Amino acid sequence: MEDVGRQKRIQVHWKFFSLKLINKNRDIAESHKIVHEIGLRALRVAAAVRRDYGNEGVAKIYTAMGTLYHHDDEDIDDPKIFEQILQCCNFPAQLSSAAHDESWDINIQADMDQAIAKAGDDVGVPLIVLDGGKGPGFFGPVMSPAPTGKAAVKFWDAVIATGGTPGFFELKRTREIGPTFGERPKI
């Protein structure tokens, strides 16, 4: 999304979506519940960052957290790690206290409510809502590895054409590989 945003001059408005909150009344595996709880704590920290540093702050903290968790396969469920991530992004370490502050959940739920209104409640992450929240919303894309450069723009244009087609609901196939990352994203 960052790559396509730069190339097509799309302003990305980062929002929050908690798998823990959307799955709270669903029967899911205990291992997923643990990961979803970690994600919610990370979103609370990101919500505190958004309050103080806006959308650009969220992009920065999402990249840092995602890099550590998905690319470097590091455990981010530790207050000291949140502090290090925040400091790496030039944010105050004390924002890490938001991780265990449930009062942030109302902000996260508000973002989720907007997304669910556009894409339904049978979705997860990533979730995209187009046109500043006025357009259609959909779950995905889930890709490994993600395309870059011109290929990313070509794919984005196809997603927009597909997702904006009235009556379109789903396009899916079974994953055959886990996440594949290229170079470590810049933090």
N, C-alpha and C positions, 0 to 999 in steps of 0.2 A: 504494500500500500504506500509506503514511504517512497519507493522508487517510482511508482506510477504517479503519485502526487507531484513529485518534482518535475517529471517529464510533461505531464499534462496540465500542470499548474492547478491542481485540485487542492483545495484546503480541506484537510482531514480534521474532523471534530471528534476527538477521542472520547468515548463514553465507556461506562462500566457495565459489565454483565457477569453476574455471579452464578456459577454452576451449582454452588451450594444452595443459594436462595431459590433458583428455579426448580431444583430437585428436592426441596425440603419435604414434600409429601409423596415422593416417589420411592419405590423400593430399588435401591442401587447397592452395588457391592461396597463393603466396608472400606476397601482400598481406595475406591473412588471418593467416598465421603471424606477421607483424610486429605486427599489431594485437593478436593473442593474447599475444605476448610482453610488450607494454606492459601489457596487462591483468594478467598474472601479477605483474609488478613492483608494480603498484598494489595487488594483493591482499596481497602480502607486507607492504607498508606498513600496510595495514588490519589484518593479523594482529598486527603489533607494537602497533598502537593497541588492539586487543581485549585483548591480554595486560595492558596497563596501565590501560585505561579501560573495559573491558567492552563490553556490547552497545550502550549508549548512545553510546559512542565510535565504534563501527563505523557506526551510523546517521549520525552527524555527518560522518565522513570519506567515507562512500559518497555522501552528498548533495553534499559539496564537490567530490569528484572527478567525480561524474556531471554536476554543473552545469557545471564547466569543460569537460569533454570533450564531452558530448552537447548541452548547451544553448548554451554559448558557443563551441563548435567550436575549443577550444584544445588544443594538444598538451600532454599531461601527462607525457610521457616525458622528463623532465629532472629531475635531482636538485634543482635550485633550485626548480622548480615544486612538487615534493613538499614541500620545506621551507616554501614559501609557503602551501600548502594546510594543512599541519600547524599552522603559526602562526596562520592564519585560524581554525582550530578550537580554538585555545588548547592545542595539544599541542606537546611539544618537537620542534624541527626535526631533532634527531639521529635521530629515528625513521625519517627518510628513508633511512638507511643500510640498512634492511631490504629495500629494493627489489632489491638485488643479492645478498642473502643467501639462498641456496637452502635453508638449514635450515628456513625458514618453510614450504616446500612440503609438509612432512609434516602441518602443521596444516591447510593448504588441502585436501590430499588426504583427510584424515580427514573434513572436512565434506562433501566430494564423495562419499565412500564412503557416507555416510548418505543423501544425496540419491539417489544411483544405486540404492541398495537399495529406495527407495520409487518411483522414477520410471523406472528402467531406464537403459541407457547410450546410448540414441539420443535424447538431450536436449541442451539448451543452456541459455541464460539468457534471460529470467528463469526460475527454477524455484521452485516453491512446494511445501512439504511441510506438511500441516495438522496441527493438534492437537498442537503441541509435538514434532513428529517421529513421532508415533504413527499419524497418519492417512495418507491417500493422498498421493502426490506427483505432480506433473505439470509439464511445460514450459509456460510462458506465464503470463498472457496477454501477447501482443504487440499493442499498440494505439497508434494515432497519430491524433489526440491522445488521451491517457488521460482518461476521464471524471472529474469532480470532484463533490463534494457528494453530494446524494441519488442522482444517476445512478451515482456510483462505488459506493455501497452496493448499489444495485439490481443492478449488474453483478457485484459480489463475491458476492452471494447466489446469483446464477445460476451463477457459476463453482463455488461450493461444492456446489451441488446437482448440477451436471454431473460435477465431478471426484470426488464421493463415490459416484457410481452404479457399482455393480459391473459390470464388462464394458466400461465406457467407456474408449476409448483415444485418440481423436484427433478434432479438429475444426479445420479449417484452410482458408484461402484465400490466394491470391497477394496479396502486398503491392502496392498501387498507388501509394503515396506514401511518402516518407521520414519520419523523425521530425518531428513537429510539437509545438512547445512553446509554452505560454502565457507567463505571467510567469516571470521568472528565479526559481528556487527560492531560499528563504532559506537561507543558510549559517550 
